[in-house]
Amino acid sequence: MRNQKQKITDPAVNQITEGVIWKQLLLFFFPILFGTFFQQLYNTTDAVIVGNFVGKEALASVGGPAATIINLLVGFFIGLSSGATVIISHHYGAKDDERVSDAVHTAIALSLAGGAIVMVIGIGISRIALEAMHTPADILELSLTYMRIYFAGTIPSMIYNMGAGILRAIGDSKRPLYFLIASCFINIVLDLLFVVALRMGVAGVAIATILSQTLSALMTVIALLRTQDSYALVLQKIRFHRQLFFNIIKIGLPAGAQSAMYSISNLLIQSSINSFGTDTVAAWTAYGKLDGMFWMIMGAYGVSITTFAGQNFGAGKFDRIKKSVHVCLGLAAGTSLLLSFIVVRYSGTLLLLFTQDQTVISICQGMIRVISPAYITFICIEILSGVCRGCGDALFPTLLTCFGVCVLRIAWIFTVVPLRHEVSTVAFSYPLTWTITSLLFIIYYKKGGWMKHSTP
């Protein structure tokens, strides 16, 4: 027992509860950031290659309505699985080896079951969902092809995301990065092979994506199988542990619902964008890829603060959690201002990566001028909701997000956009709802309700 305790408190693993806060946040943040960058590179590579070698219709089909529907289903599960990350980080911070092990095997069982469910639903509703969103006729079949192939490979995607979440929960953000880098380069090579050399178009991009995701899933599983620590995976032990499963759902379901609400509001926005035609859909897709730089960095901050708060919550170090929030908000604010400058100032050059069509570029730059300068208004949502989730407080932050971001955004689309049917009116829904929701989160955080939750 003494040897186990020495092992689990190894400074190389557990400095999250002991080390200098800003240093530990950044040491954890950068591997996640680079990992998210390579995750974004998956989708960006798809967009760059089809946009330049196939055409703007293909660009719109892989990143327009199809991507929004994929994000709805896949995002819900990834949000749900975040509950496992929180539970594992709590028990790991509390040095409860048995509960860590049981939570890991429950989490993997959830990824297998969830992946199968998402695959069946995704393939089944693809055409209905695309038609309901009024997808332009010239990209409907291409979008359908991309979606069906992508959904066929969701089980490996879910396994990777869950496995990476397990590793991050115990403080290891480096190995998920290495696995993602390897699979990303494989994705680029396969994209070039299937699209440029074999001329398989949108289908080639989708096949390349699921093959590379399968590689990252295999590497993650092997890492969990080989470890000798409490989070080791034993295939024969994969099953649902009732209480842990309910604890995971208790924390993860609100996060999954939040992700779904985001996606539903984005579905309505995408439907509104679709009404402007294929050029605008292509512009929205290109902006989404450019905008991804901001989201991947904010997402990395969110994962960092969630894991940091989770382990310190398990260790009972509440003052350390509060200090980490101030540090993380400062880092996020500086980053968001820098990104706003880069995206606005160099958008003309950056957009040439995705398309040479000047009409598409002009429409996209209009979107950028409305949304990108307001990036800083979003940071409190990501950081404060992350620390709440890390402390086991998932429900109320989800309600705040669903109301402030999703409900208000939907109301804007149905009431204001019809009165002023312009792309800029649709785009303004983002900075408006970010600002309102950030204010709500600041009020909630100051009241301290997130500290009242006990470790599951």
C-alpha positions as CSV (number, residue, x, y, z in Angstrom):
1,M,0.0,0.0,0.0
2,R,2.9,2.3,0.8
3,N,4.4,1.7,-2.6
4,Q,1.1,2.4,-4.3
5,K,0.8,5.8,-2.5
6,Q,4.3,6.8,-3.5
7,K,3.5,5.9,-7.1
8,I,0.3,7.8,-7.4
9,T,1.8,10.9,-5.9
10,D,4.7,10.9,-8.3
11,P,5.4,14.7,-9.1
12,A,5.5,13.9,-12.8
13,V,1.9,12.9,-12.6
14,N,0.2,14.7,-9.8
15,Q,1.8,18.1,-9.7
16,I,-1.7,19.4,-10.5
17,T,-2.5,19.4,-6.8
18,E,0.9,20.6,-5.6
19,G,2.8,22.7,-8.2
20,V,2.8,26.3,-9.2
21,I,-0.6,27.0,-10.6
22,W,0.2,29.0,-13.8
23,K,3.0,26.6,-14.6
24,Q,0.9,23.5,-14.1
25,L,-2.0,24.9,-16.1
26,L,0.3,25.7,-19.0
27,L,2.1,22.4,-18.9
28,F,-1.3,20.7,-19.1
29,F,-2.7,23.3,-21.6
30,F,-0.1,23.1,-24.3
31,P,-0.3,19.4,-25.1
32,I,-4.1,19.7,-25.2
33,L,-3.8,22.8,-27.4
34,F,-1.5,21.0,-29.8
35,G,-3.8,18.0,-29.7
36,T,-6.8,20.2,-30.5
37,F,-4.8,21.8,-33.2
38,F,-4.2,18.5,-34.9
39,Q,-7.8,17.6,-34.3
40,Q,-8.8,20.8,-36.1
41,L,-6.2,20.0,-38.8
42,Y,-8.2,16.9,-39.6
43,N,-11.2,19.0,-40.7
44,T,-9.1,21.8,-42.1
45,T,-7.2,19.5,-44.3
46,D,-10.4,18.0,-45.6
47,A,-11.7,21.5,-46.4
48,V,-8.4,22.7,-48.0
49,I,-8.1,19.6,-50.2
50,V,-11.8,19.4,-51.4
51,G,-12.0,23.2,-51.7
52,N,-9.0,23.4,-54.0
53,F,-9.2,20.1,-55.9
54,V,-12.9,19.4,-56.1
55,G,-14.8,22.7,-55.8
56,K,-16.8,25.0,-53.6
57,E,-19.8,22.5,-53.7
58,A,-17.6,19.9,-52.1
59,L,-16.3,22.4,-49.6
60,A,-19.8,23.3,-48.6
61,S,-20.8,19.6,-48.4
62,V,-18.1,18.6,-45.9
63,G,-18.4,21.6,-43.6
64,G,-21.9,23.0,-44.0
65,P,-25.1,21.2,-43.0
66,A,-23.3,17.8,-42.7
67,A,-20.8,19.0,-40.2
68,T,-23.5,20.7,-38.1
69,I,-25.6,17.4,-37.9
70,I,-22.4,15.4,-37.1
71,N,-21.6,17.8,-34.3
72,L,-25.1,17.5,-32.9
73,L,-24.8,13.7,-32.4
74,V,-21.1,13.3,-31.8
75,G,-20.9,16.4,-29.6
76,F,-23.7,15.1,-27.4
77,F,-21.8,11.9,-26.7
78,I,-18.5,13.7,-26.1
79,G,-20.3,16.0,-23.6
80,L,-21.8,12.9,-22.0
81,S,-18.3,11.3,-21.7
82,S,-16.9,14.3,-20.0
83,G,-18.7,13.0,-16.9
84,A,-16.2,10.1,-16.9
85,T,-13.3,12.5,-17.0
86,V,-14.6,14.4,-14.0
87,I,-15.3,11.2,-12.0
88,I,-11.9,9.7,-12.7
89,S,-10.1,12.9,-11.9
90,H,-11.9,13.1,-8.5
91,H,-11.0,9.6,-7.5
92,Y,-7.5,9.9,-8.8
93,G,-7.0,13.2,-6.8
94,A,-8.4,11.3,-3.8
95,K,-6.0,8.4,-4.4
96,D,-8.9,5.8,-4.6
97,D,-7.3,3.2,-6.9
98,E,-10.3,0.8,-7.0
99,R,-12.8,3.5,-7.9
100,V,-10.5,4.8,-10.6
101,S,-10.3,1.3,-12.2
102,D,-14.0,0.8,-12.1
103,A,-14.7,4.2,-13.6
104,V,-12.3,3.5,-16.4
105,H,-14.0,0.3,-17.4
106,T,-17.4,1.9,-17.1
107,A,-16.2,4.7,-19.3
108,I,-14.9,2.4,-22.1
109,A,-18.2,0.4,-22.0
110,L,-20.0,3.7,-22.4
111,S,-17.9,4.6,-25.4
112,L,-18.6,1.3,-27.2
113,A,-22.4,1.5,-26.5
114,G,-22.6,5.2,-27.3
115,G,-20.6,4.8,-30.5
116,A,-22.9,2.1,-31.8
117,I,-26.0,4.2,-31.0
118,V,-24.6,7.3,-32.7
119,M,-23.6,5.3,-35.8
120,V,-27.1,3.8,-36.2
121,I,-29.0,7.1,-35.6
122,G,-26.6,9.1,-37.7
123,I,-26.8,6.9,-40.8
124,G,-30.6,6.6,-40.4
125,I,-31.5,10.3,-40.1
126,S,-28.9,11.7,-42.5
127,R,-31.2,12.4,-45.5
128,I,-34.1,13.5,-43.4
129,A,-32.0,16.0,-41.5
130,L,-30.3,17.5,-44.5
131,E,-33.7,18.0,-46.3
132,A,-35.2,19.5,-43.1
133,M,-32.4,22.0,-43.1
134,H,-33.2,23.1,-46.7
135,T,-29.7,22.0,-47.9
136,P,-29.1,23.4,-51.4
137,A,-29.8,20.8,-54.0
138,D,-26.3,21.0,-55.6
139,I,-24.7,19.8,-52.3
140,L,-27.4,17.5,-50.9
141,E,-26.1,14.2,-52.3
142,L,-22.5,15.1,-51.6
143,S,-23.3,15.9,-48.0
144,L,-25.3,12.7,-47.6
145,T,-22.3,10.6,-48.9
146,Y,-20.0,12.4,-46.4
147,M,-22.3,11.9,-43.5
148,R,-23.0,8.2,-44.0
149,I,-19.4,7.3,-44.3
150,Y,-18.4,9.4,-41.4
151,F,-21.1,7.9,-39.1
152,A,-20.0,4.4,-40.1
153,G,-16.7,5.1,-38.2
154,T,-18.0,6.7,-35.1
155,I,-17.1,3.8,-32.7
156,P,-13.3,4.3,-33.1
157,S,-13.9,8.1,-32.7
158,M,-15.8,7.6,-29.4
159,I,-13.1,5.2,-28.1
160,Y,-10.4,7.7,-28.8
161,N,-12.2,10.6,-27.2
162,M,-13.0,8.6,-24.1
163,G,-9.5,7.1,-23.9
164,A,-7.9,10.5,-24.3
165,G,-10.3,11.8,-21.6
166,I,-9.2,9.1,-19.2
167,L,-5.5,9.9,-19.7
168,R,-6.1,13.7,-19.2
169,A,-8.1,13.0,-16.1
170,I,-5.1,11.5,-14.4
171,G,-2.9,14.4,-15.7
172,D,-1.4,12.9,-18.8
173,S,-2.1,15.3,-21.7
174,K,1.0,14.3,-23.7
175,R,0.1,10.8,-25.0
176,P,-3.3,11.8,-26.5
177,L,-1.3,14.5,-28.3
178,Y,1.2,12.1,-29.8
179,F,-1.6,9.7,-30.9
180,L,-3.5,12.6,-32.6
181,I,-0.4,13.9,-34.4
182,A,0.3,10.5,-35.8
183,S,-3.3,9.9,-37.0
184,C,-3.5,13.5,-38.3
185,F,-0.5,12.9,-40.6
186,I,-2.0,9.7,-41.8
187,N,-5.2,11.6,-42.5
188,I,-3.4,14.1,-44.7
189,V,-1.6,11.4,-46.6
190,L,-4.9,9.5,-47.2
191,D,-6.7,12.7,-48.2
192,L,-4.1,13.3,-50.9
193,L,-4.2,9.7,-52.0
194,F,-8.0,9.3,-52.1
195,V,-8.9,12.8,-53.4
196,V,-6.0,14.0,-55.5
197,A,-4.6,10.8,-56.8
198,L,-7.7,8.5,-56.9
199,R,-10.2,11.3,-57.4
200,M,-12.7,9.9,-55.0
201,G,-14.0,13.3,-54.0
202,V,-16.0,13.8,-50.8
203,A,-16.2,10.0,-50.2
204,G,-12.4,9.9,-50.2
205,V,-12.2,12.6,-47.5
206,A,-14.7,10.7,-45.3
207,I,-12.9,7.4,-45.7
208,A,-9.5,9.0,-44.9
209,T,-11.0,10.5,-41.7
210,I,-12.5,7.3,-40.3
211,L,-9.3,5.3,-41.1
212,S,-7.1,7.8,-39.3
213,Q,-9.5,7.9,-36.3
214,T,-9.3,4.2,-36.1
215,L,-5.5,4.5,-35.8
216,S,-5.8,7.0,-32.9
217,A,-8.3,4.7,-31.1
218,L,-6.0,1.7,-31.4
219,M,-3.0,3.7,-30.0
220,T,-5.1,5.0,-27.1
221,V,-6.4,1.5,-26.2
222,I,-2.8,0.1,-26.3
223,A,-1.6,2.8,-23.9
224,L,-4.4,2.0,-21.4
225,L,-3.7,-1.8,-21.7
226,R,0.1,-1.4,-21.1
227,T,0.0,0.9,-18.0
228,Q,0.6,-0.6,-14.6
229,D,-1.2,2.3,-12.8
230,S,-4.7,2.3,-11.3
231,Y,-6.3,3.4,-14.7
232,A,-5.1,0.3,-16.5
233,L,-7.6,-1.2,-19.0
234,V,-8.3,-4.9,-18.7
235,L,-10.6,-6.0,-21.6
236,Q,-12.3,-8.7,-19.5
237,K,-13.3,-6.1,-17.0
238,I,-15.1,-3.8,-19.4
239,R,-18.6,-3.4,-18.1
240,F,-21.0,-0.9,-16.5
241,H,-20.6,-0.3,-12.8
242,R,-24.0,0.8,-11.8
243,Q,-23.2,3.6,-9.3
244,L,-20.3,5.0,-11.3
245,F,-22.4,4.9,-14.5
246,F,-25.1,7.0,-12.8
247,N,-22.4,9.4,-11.4
248,I,-21.0,9.8,-14.9
249,I,-24.4,10.4,-16.4
250,K,-25.3,12.8,-13.6
251,I,-22.3,15.0,-14.6
252,G,-22.1,14.2,-18.3
253,L,-25.7,14.4,-19.3
254,P,-26.0,18.2,-18.6
255,A,-22.8,18.7,-20.6
256,G,-24.2,16.5,-23.4
257,A,-27.4,18.4,-23.4
258,Q,-25.5,21.6,-23.5
259,S,-23.6,20.4,-26.5
260,A,-26.8,19.3,-28.2
261,M,-28.4,22.7,-27.5
262,Y,-25.4,24.4,-29.0
263,S,-25.8,22.2,-32.1
264,I,-29.5,22.7,-32.4
265,S,-29.1,26.4,-32.3
266,N,-26.3,26.0,-34.9
267,L,-28.6,23.8,-37.0
268,L,-31.1,26.7,-37.1
269,I,-28.4,29.1,-37.9
270,Q,-27.1,26.8,-40.6
271,S,-30.6,26.6,-42.0
272,S,-30.7,30.4,-42.1
273,I,-27.3,30.4,-43.8
274,N,-28.5,27.9,-46.4
275,S,-31.3,30.3,-47.5
276,F,-28.6,32.6,-48.9
277,G,-27.3,30.0,-51.3
278,T,-24.2,27.9,-52.0
279,D,-21.7,30.8,-52.0
280,T,-22.8,31.8,-48.5
281,V,-22.7,28.1,-47.3
282,A,-19.2,27.8,-48.6
283,A,-18.2,31.1,-46.9
284,W,-19.7,29.9,-43.6
285,T,-17.7,26.6,-43.9
286,A,-14.5,28.5,-44.7
287,Y,-15.1,30.8,-41.7
288,G,-15.8,27.8,-39.5
289,K,-12.4,26.4,-40.3
290,L,-10.6,29.7,-39.7
291,D,-12.7,30.3,-36.6
292,G,-11.5,26.9,-35.4
293,M,-8.3,28.4,-34.2
294,F,-10.2,30.3,-31.5
295,W,-12.3,27.3,-30.5
296,M,-9.4,24.9,-30.2
297,I,-7.5,27.2,-27.9
298,M,-10.6,28.0,-25.7
299,G,-11.4,24.3,-25.6
300,A,-7.9,23.5,-24.4
301,Y,-8.3,26.1,-21.6
302,G,-11.7,24.5,-20.7
303,V,-10.3,21.0,-20.5
304,S,-7.3,22.2,-18.5
305,I,-9.3,24.0,-15.9
306,T,-11.8,21.1,-15.7
307,T,-9.1,18.6,-15.0
308,F,-7.2,21.0,-12.7
309,A,-10.4,21.8,-10.7
310,G,-11.4,18.1,-10.6
311,Q,-8.2,16.8,-9.1
312,N,-7.9,19.7,-6.6
313,F,-11.6,19.2,-5.7
314,G,-10.9,15.6,-4.9
315,A,-8.0,16.7,-2.8
316,G,-10.1,19.3,-1.0
317,K,-8.0,22.3,-2.2
318,F,-10.7,24.9,-2.9
319,D,-8.5,28.0,-2.6
320,R,-6.2,26.5,-5.2
321,I,-9.2,26.1,-7.5
322,K,-10.2,29.8,-7.1
323,K,-6.6,31.0,-7.8
324,S,-6.5,28.8,-11.0
325,V,-9.7,30.5,-12.3
326,H,-8.1,33.9,-12.1
327,V,-4.9,32.6,-13.8
328,C,-6.8,30.8,-16.6
329,L,-9.1,33.8,-17.3
330,G,-6.1,36.1,-17.7
331,L,-4.4,33.7,-20.1
332,A,-7.7,33.2,-22.1
333,A,-8.3,37.0,-22.3
334,G,-4.8,37.6,-23.7
335,T,-5.1,34.8,-26.2
336,S,-8.6,35.9,-27.4
337,L,-7.4,39.5,-28.1
338,L,-4.4,38.2,-30.1
339,L,-6.6,35.9,-32.1
340,S,-9.1,38.6,-32.8
341,F,-6.3,40.7,-34.3
342,I,-4.9,37.9,-36.4
343,V,-8.2,36.7,-37.9
344,V,-9.4,40.2,-38.7
345,R,-6.1,41.5,-40.0
346,Y,-5.0,38.5,-42.1
347,S,-8.4,37.0,-43.1
348,G,-7.9,37.8,-46.8
349,T,-4.7,35.8,-47.0
350,L,-5.9,33.0,-44.7
351,L,-9.1,32.4,-46.7
352,L,-7.1,31.6,-49.8
353,L,-6.2,28.3,-48.2
354,F,-9.8,27.2,-48.7
355,T,-11.0,28.9,-51.9
356,Q,-10.0,31.2,-54.7
357,D,-13.6,32.3,-55.3
358,Q,-13.7,36.1,-54.5
359,T,-17.4,36.1,-53.9
360,V,-17.0,33.5,-51.2
361,I,-14.1,35.3,-49.7
362,S,-16.0,38.6,-49.6
363,I,-19.0,37.1,-47.9
364,C,-16.7,35.4,-45.3
365,Q,-14.9,38.6,-44.5
366,G,-18.2,40.2,-43.7
367,M,-18.9,37.4,-41.2
368,I,-15.4,37.9,-39.7
369,R,-15.9,41.6,-39.1
370,V,-19.0,40.9,-37.0
371,I,-17.9,37.8,-34.9
372,S,-14.1,37.7,-34.5
373,P,-13.6,41.1,-32.6
374,A,-16.0,39.8,-29.9
375,Y,-14.0,36.6,-29.0
376,I,-13.2,37.9,-25.6
377,T,-16.9,38.0,-24.6
378,F,-16.9,34.2,-24.7
379,I,-14.1,33.3,-22.4
380,C,-16.0,33.4,-19.1
381,I,-18.5,30.8,-20.5
382,E,-15.7,28.3,-21.2
383,I,-13.5,28.8,-18.1
384,L,-16.3,29.2,-15.5
385,S,-18.4,26.4,-16.8
386,G,-15.2,24.2,-16.9
387,V,-14.4,24.8,-13.3
388,C,-18.0,24.1,-12.3
389,R,-18.0,20.8,-14.2
390,G,-14.6,19.9,-12.6
391,C,-16.2,20.3,-9.2
392,G,-19.2,18.1,-10.0
393,D,-21.6,21.0,-10.6
394,A,-22.9,20.4,-14.1
395,L,-26.7,21.1,-14.1
396,F,-27.0,24.8,-13.3
397,P,-24.1,25.9,-15.6
398,T,-25.8,23.9,-18.4
399,L,-29.1,25.7,-17.7
400,L,-27.3,29.0,-17.9
401,T,-25.6,28.1,-21.2
402,C,-28.8,26.7,-22.7
403,F,-30.7,29.9,-21.9
404,G,-28.0,32.4,-22.5
405,V,-26.5,31.0,-25.7
406,C,-29.0,28.6,-27.2
407,V,-32.5,29.9,-26.3
408,L,-31.6,33.6,-26.9
409,R,-29.8,32.6,-30.2
410,I,-32.9,30.7,-31.4
411,A,-35.1,33.6,-30.5
412,W,-32.9,36.0,-32.4
413,I,-33.0,33.8,-35.5
414,F,-36.8,33.5,-35.4
415,T,-37.6,37.2,-34.5
416,V,-34.9,39.5,-35.7
417,V,-33.4,37.7,-38.8
418,P,-36.7,37.6,-40.7
419,L,-37.0,41.4,-40.2
420,R,-33.5,42.0,-41.5
421,H,-32.6,39.1,-43.7
422,E,-28.8,39.6,-44.0
423,V,-25.8,37.4,-43.2
424,S,-24.5,40.0,-40.8
425,T,-27.7,39.8,-38.8
426,V,-27.3,36.0,-38.4
427,A,-23.6,36.4,-37.4
428,F,-24.4,39.0,-34.8
429,S,-26.3,36.4,-32.8
430,Y,-22.9,35.0,-31.6
431,P,-21.4,38.1,-29.9
432,L,-24.8,39.1,-28.5
433,T,-25.4,35.8,-26.8
434,W,-21.8,35.3,-25.6
435,T,-21.9,38.6,-23.8
436,I,-25.2,37.9,-22.0
437,T,-24.2,34.4,-21.0
438,S,-20.8,35.5,-19.7
439,L,-22.5,38.0,-17.4
440,L,-24.7,35.2,-16.1
441,F,-21.7,33.0,-15.4
442,I,-19.8,35.7,-13.6
443,I,-22.8,36.2,-11.3
444,Y,-23.2,32.5,-10.6
445,Y,-19.5,32.0,-10.0
446,K,-19.4,34.8,-7.5
447,K,-22.2,33.3,-5.5
448,G,-20.1,30.2,-5.0
449,G,-22.8,27.5,-5.6
450,W,-20.2,25.4,-7.5
451,M,-18.3,24.7,-4.2
452,K,-21.3,23.0,-2.5
453,H,-21.0,19.7,-4.4
454,S,-19.5,16.7,-2.7
455,T,-17.2,14.2,-4.4
456,P,-19.2,11.4,-6.0
